[in-house]
Amino acid sequence: MLHLEGQRRRPGNWLLVTLIFISSLRSEAVEIPSSMDGTLTPEAHAQIYSNPTCLELMKHNRWRSWARRQNVDLRYAPSLVKLCFVCLTNTESSKLAETYVNSYIASNGLSHRLKVESRGVGGGRKDWYLPNGWSLFHGKEPDQVLVNSAQEFNLRLSGNAKPIDPESILDADHILCYGKEAYDELLEAASHWEKGGLLNDYLVKIRLMPALKWKEGDEKSKAKEAIQAFLEDCEKFLESLNLTKS
């Protein structure tokens, strides 16, 4: 009888061993960060959370080494700086600044570090930023005297004037506004867009800059002097960004 009872107990022992084995497997399951419910395999985690961060992936044995490398790469990866130049008309200061910086980008191989555009404001028209408003200089090309003078600095001014909009302000890291009149028009428009829920935290981006000391009708020699001084200011600003290729 004792021998038979021992044989009958064996299935129970095997069941106990099986349960212990399963329990050991479960203990090796990957733990998900505390903010996530339950335990998931890396594959299941990737399916549910389509954009896991490197810190999340470091929780998984399978991905830990890769995630660490990616995290370091992202930490030291150069960021893209977006500039927006603004003047009253988008045919003079801002257009010249955009052209110069694009030339600087090409000469120094910085297309992955710097992106630039130029815009205008109302050009003197007060309602330009309203739904039915329009800019006085929208579509206008740069003055030919300024174009010819800029060519002597190997700069080719081109393109039609465009007024700034909320999207351009949101997208830019730095907004350089040339001239007090343009600066005031820009702030008035931005304040209106902010009240409409289209903008926020824009003031930290906007900087008042001295406008090109030239106006339509001035002689070519004066245009050259003004351009020289203007480009020196542009160069100083670019140096302040401390941009490098890597």
One Martini backbone bead per residue (centre of mass of N, CA, C, O) as a GRO file, in nm:
protein
  246
    1MET     BB    1   0.059   0.062  -0.022
    2LEU     BB    2   0.291   0.256   0.002
    3HIS     BB    3   0.390   0.218  -0.286
    4LEU     BB    4   0.130   0.320  -0.422
    5GLU     BB    5   0.118   0.599  -0.291
    6GLY     BB    6   0.383   0.697  -0.415
    7GLN     BB    7   0.289   0.672  -0.711
    8ARG     BB    8   0.044   0.868  -0.682
    9ARG     BB    9   0.231   1.127  -0.613
   10ARG     BB   10   0.395   1.187  -0.870
   11PRO     BB   11   0.210   1.374  -1.034
   12GLY     BB   12   0.230   1.602  -0.825
   13ASN     BB   13   0.533   1.650  -0.858
   14TRP     BB   14   0.528   1.725  -1.155
   15LEU     BB   15   0.342   1.966  -1.118
   16LEU     BB   16   0.533   2.125  -0.936
   17VAL     BB   17   0.767   2.146  -1.135
   18THR     BB   18   0.610   2.292  -1.357
   19LEU     BB   19   0.534   2.542  -1.191
   20ILE     BB   20   0.823   2.629  -1.131
   21PHE     BB   21   0.910   2.666  -1.426
   22ILE     BB   22   0.699   2.879  -1.504
   23SER     BB   23   0.779   3.081  -1.286
   24SER     BB   24   1.069   3.128  -1.393
   25LEU     BB   25   0.980   3.247  -1.664
   26ARG     BB   26   0.818   3.488  -1.552
   27SER     BB   27   1.064   3.622  -1.400
   28GLU     BB   28   1.198   3.690  -1.701
   29ALA     BB   29   1.021   3.896  -1.764
   30VAL     BB   30   0.962   4.195  -1.889
   31GLU     BB   31   0.967   4.512  -1.764
   32ILE     BB   32   0.755   4.768  -1.741
   33PRO     BB   33   0.694   5.059  -1.688
   34SER     BB   34   0.493   5.187  -1.436
   35SER     BB   35   0.299   5.343  -1.650
   36MET     BB   36   0.248   5.046  -1.728
   37ASP     BB   37   0.045   4.780  -1.788
   38GLY     BB   38   0.185   4.514  -1.725
   39THR     BB   39   0.331   4.249  -1.923
   40LEU     BB   40   0.562   4.269  -2.200
   41THR     BB   41   0.683   4.216  -2.481
   42PRO     BB   42   0.862   4.378  -2.709
   43GLU     BB   43   0.662   4.326  -2.940
   44ALA     BB   44   0.404   4.420  -2.793
   45HIS     BB   45   0.504   4.700  -2.722
   46ALA     BB   46   0.547   4.800  -3.018
   47GLN     BB   47   0.245   4.772  -3.101
   48ILE     BB   48   0.121   4.965  -2.883
   49TYR     BB   49   0.394   5.142  -2.886
   50SER     BB   50   0.497   5.309  -3.165
   51ASN     BB   51   0.685   5.539  -2.977
   52PRO     BB   52   0.937   5.454  -2.823
   53THR     BB   53   1.168   5.524  -2.607
   54CYS     BB   54   1.484   5.481  -2.505
   55LEU     BB   55   1.412   5.441  -2.204
   56GLU     BB   56   1.214   5.211  -2.256
   57LEU     BB   57   1.408   5.017  -2.416
   58MET     BB   58   1.611   4.975  -2.171
   59LYS     BB   59   1.418   4.759  -2.027
   60HIS     BB   60   1.522   4.575  -2.260
   61ASN     BB   61   1.742   4.334  -2.330
   62ARG     BB   62   1.726   4.334  -2.647
   63TRP     BB   63   1.750   4.683  -2.661
   64ARG     BB   64   1.958   4.824  -2.476
   65SER     BB   65   2.211   4.877  -2.651
   66TRP     BB   66   2.073   5.032  -2.879
   67ALA     BB   67   1.940   5.258  -2.706
   68ARG     BB   68   2.201   5.380  -2.598
   69ARG     BB   69   2.318   5.469  -2.867
   70GLN     BB   70   2.079   5.648  -2.955
   71ASN     BB   71   2.081   5.841  -2.714
   72VAL     BB   72   2.360   5.958  -2.771
   73ASP     BB   73   2.312   6.054  -3.060
   74LEU     BB   74   2.078   6.251  -2.989
   75ARG     BB   75   2.229   6.429  -2.781
   76TYR     BB   76   2.464   6.508  -3.019
   77ALA     BB   77   2.284   6.607  -3.226
   78PRO     BB   78   2.232   6.831  -3.456
   79SER     BB   79   2.042   7.107  -3.484
   80LEU     BB   80   1.784   7.284  -3.635
   81VAL     BB   81   1.793   7.616  -3.749
   82LYS     BB   82   1.531   7.864  -3.760
   83LEU     BB   83   1.489   8.136  -3.985
   84CYS     BB   84   1.330   8.471  -3.976
   85PHE     BB   85   1.292   8.735  -4.200
   86VAL     BB   86   1.189   9.082  -4.135
   87CYS     BB   87   1.006   9.331  -4.316
   88LEU     BB   88   0.800   9.558  -4.447
   89THR     BB   89   0.828   9.423  -4.768
   90ASN     BB   90   1.031   9.187  -4.867
   91THR     BB   91   1.265   9.366  -5.063
   92GLU     BB   92   1.517   9.406  -4.862
   93SER     BB   93   1.637   9.314  -4.582
   94SER     BB   94   1.516   9.020  -4.574
   95LYS     BB   95   1.616   8.938  -4.857
   96LEU     BB   96   1.917   8.982  -4.808
   97ALA     BB   97   1.948   8.793  -4.566
   98GLU     BB   98   1.853   8.534  -4.701
   99THR     BB   99   2.067   8.529  -4.927
  100TYR     BB  100   2.319   8.529  -4.748
  101VAL     BB  101   2.257   8.273  -4.578
  102ASN     BB  102   2.235   8.076  -4.814
  103SER     BB  103   2.530   8.120  -4.896
  104TYR     BB  104   2.652   8.029  -4.626
  105ILE     BB  105   2.542   7.742  -4.628
  106ALA     BB  106   2.677   7.650  -4.895
  107SER     BB  107   2.981   7.720  -4.815
  108ASN     BB  108   2.955   7.541  -4.517
  109GLY     BB  109   2.766   7.292  -4.503
  110LEU     BB  110   2.456   7.382  -4.341
  111SER     BB  111   2.176   7.240  -4.420
  112HIS     BB  112   2.149   7.070  -4.133
  113ARG     BB  113   2.150   7.357  -3.942
  114LEU     BB  114   2.007   7.559  -4.163
  115LYS     BB  115   1.707   7.766  -4.191
  116VAL     BB  116   1.550   7.993  -4.437
  117GLU     BB  117   1.341   8.292  -4.433
  118SER     BB  118   1.115   8.542  -4.577
  119ARG     BB  119   0.929   8.841  -4.468
  120GLY     BB  120   0.647   9.042  -4.427
  121VAL     BB  121   0.416   9.289  -4.392
  122GLY     BB  122   0.207   9.561  -4.461
  123GLY     BB  123   0.361   9.829  -4.556
  124GLY     BB  124   0.130  10.020  -4.381
  125ARG     BB  125  -0.098   9.828  -4.352
  126LYS     BB  126  -0.318   9.759  -4.082
  127ASP     BB  127  -0.507   9.494  -4.200
  128TRP     BB  128  -0.321   9.253  -4.311
  129TYR     BB  129  -0.390   9.021  -4.074
  130LEU     BB  130  -0.662   8.996  -4.160
  131PRO     BB  131  -0.874   8.804  -4.338
  132ASN     BB  132  -0.917   9.069  -4.559
  133GLY     BB  133  -0.631   9.134  -4.575
  134TRP     BB  134  -0.335   9.318  -4.712
  135SER     BB  135  -0.033   9.356  -4.862
  136LEU     BB  136   0.127   9.603  -5.041
  137PHE     BB  137   0.390   9.395  -5.131
  138HIS     BB  138   0.258   9.162  -5.252
  139GLY     BB  139   0.467   9.026  -5.514
  140LYS     BB  140   0.711   9.188  -5.500
  141GLU     BB  141   1.012   9.294  -5.620
  142PRO     BB  142   1.313   9.381  -5.608
  143ASP     BB  143   1.506   9.632  -5.648
  144GLN     BB  144   1.729   9.686  -5.902
  145VAL     BB  145   1.952   9.839  -5.752
  146LEU     BB  146   1.984   9.625  -5.529
  147VAL     BB  147   2.041   9.387  -5.712
  148ASN     BB  148   2.301   9.503  -5.845
  149SER     BB  149   2.459   9.550  -5.580
  150ALA     BB  150   2.452   9.252  -5.475
  151GLN     BB  151   2.620   9.123  -5.709
  152GLU     BB  152   2.899   9.238  -5.594
  153PHE     BB  153   2.844   9.005  -5.350
  154ASN     BB  154   2.727   8.741  -5.477
  155LEU     BB  155   2.414   8.831  -5.483
  156ARG     BB  156   2.079   8.692  -5.558
  157LEU     BB  157   1.799   8.850  -5.591
  158SER     BB  158   1.479   8.688  -5.522
  159GLY     BB  159   1.154   8.702  -5.535
  160ASN     BB  160   0.853   8.733  -5.374
  161ALA     BB  161   0.656   8.888  -5.169
  162LYS     BB  162   0.572   8.793  -4.822
  163PRO     BB  163   0.368   8.747  -4.569
  164ILE     BB  164   0.332   8.683  -4.259
  165ASP     BB  165   0.253   8.400  -4.045
  166PRO     BB  166   0.186   8.186  -3.795
  167GLU     BB  167   0.357   7.948  -3.906
  168SER     BB  168   0.630   8.100  -3.922
  169ILE     BB  169   0.650   8.160  -3.620
  170LEU     BB  170   0.632   7.868  -3.512
  171ASP     BB  171   0.883   7.752  -3.683
  172ALA     BB  172   1.068   7.950  -3.557
  173ASP     BB  173   1.351   8.036  -3.357
  174HIS     BB  174   1.418   8.303  -3.525
  175ILE     BB  175   1.322   8.660  -3.537
  176LEU     BB  176   1.424   8.905  -3.767
  177CYS     BB  177   1.356   9.252  -3.730
  178TYR     BB  178   1.355   9.521  -3.964
  179GLY     BB  179   1.264   9.770  -3.801
  180LYS     BB  180   1.030   9.939  -3.615
  181GLU     BB  181   0.778   9.925  -3.794
  182ALA     BB  182   0.785   9.620  -3.842
  183TYR     BB  183   0.786   9.538  -3.545
  184ASP     BB  184   0.509   9.659  -3.470
  185GLU     BB  185   0.342   9.502  -3.679
  186LEU     BB  186   0.415   9.219  -3.580
  187LEU     BB  187   0.310   9.244  -3.286
  188GLU     BB  188   0.018   9.306  -3.359
  189ALA     BB  189  -0.038   9.045  -3.514
  190ALA     BB  190   0.048   8.840  -3.294
  191SER     BB  191  -0.159   8.930  -3.084
  192HIS     BB  192  -0.406   8.857  -3.254
  193TRP     BB  193  -0.333   8.553  -3.292
  194GLU     BB  194  -0.327   8.485  -2.991
  195LYS     BB  195  -0.630   8.546  -2.931
  196GLY     BB  196  -0.704   8.312  -3.156
  197GLY     BB  197  -0.497   8.060  -3.087
  198LEU     BB  198  -0.223   8.064  -3.290
  199LEU     BB  199  -0.041   8.168  -3.044
  200ASN     BB  200   0.277   8.137  -2.849
  201ASP     BB  201   0.567   8.240  -2.727
  202TYR     BB  202   0.695   8.477  -2.937
  203LEU     BB  203   0.880   8.698  -2.803
  204VAL     BB  204   1.152   8.527  -2.775
  205LYS     BB  205   1.205   8.531  -3.100
  206ILE     BB  206   1.205   8.842  -3.122
  207ARG     BB  207   1.420   9.074  -3.310
  208LEU     BB  208   1.562   9.379  -3.324
  209MET     BB  209   1.683   9.533  -3.625
  210PRO     BB  210   1.874   9.694  -3.839
  211ALA     BB  211   1.815   9.844  -4.116
  212LEU     BB  212   1.859   9.917  -4.423
  213LYS     BB  213   2.047  10.205  -4.540
  214TRP     BB  214   1.801  10.210  -4.766
  215LYS     BB  215   1.630  10.347  -5.060
  216GLU     BB  216   1.438  10.418  -5.295
  217GLY     BB  217   1.652  10.632  -5.508
  218ASP     BB  218   1.916  10.564  -5.440
  219GLU     BB  219   2.226  10.526  -5.490
  220LYS     BB  220   2.450  10.280  -5.556
  221SER     BB  221   2.673  10.359  -5.352
  222LYS     BB  222   2.482  10.351  -5.106
  223ALA     BB  223   2.401  10.058  -5.133
  224LYS     BB  224   2.682   9.932  -5.086
  225GLU     BB  225   2.727  10.044  -4.803
  226ALA     BB  226   2.474   9.920  -4.676
  227ILE     BB  227   2.537   9.624  -4.738
  228GLN     BB  228   2.802   9.596  -4.588
  229ALA     BB  229   2.687   9.659  -4.303
  230PHE     BB  230   2.464   9.444  -4.304
  231LEU     BB  231   2.645   9.187  -4.339
  232GLU     BB  232   2.800   9.222  -4.076
  233ASP     BB  233   2.554   9.172  -3.894
  234CYS     BB  234   2.490   8.890  -3.999
  235GLU     BB  235   2.761   8.758  -3.921
  236LYS     BB  236   2.739   8.804  -3.616
  237PHE     BB  237   2.489   8.633  -3.574
  238LEU     BB  238   2.599   8.364  -3.681
  239GLU     BB  239   2.829   8.343  -3.471
  240SER     BB  240   2.630   8.327  -3.220
  241LEU     BB  241   2.531   8.023  -3.295
  242ASN     BB  242   2.762   7.811  -3.321
  243LEU     BB  243   2.811   7.662  -3.589
  244THR     BB  244   2.831   7.322  -3.705
  245LYS     BB  245   2.851   7.035  -3.890
  246SER     BB  246   2.843   6.834  -3.606
   0.00000   0.00000   0.00000
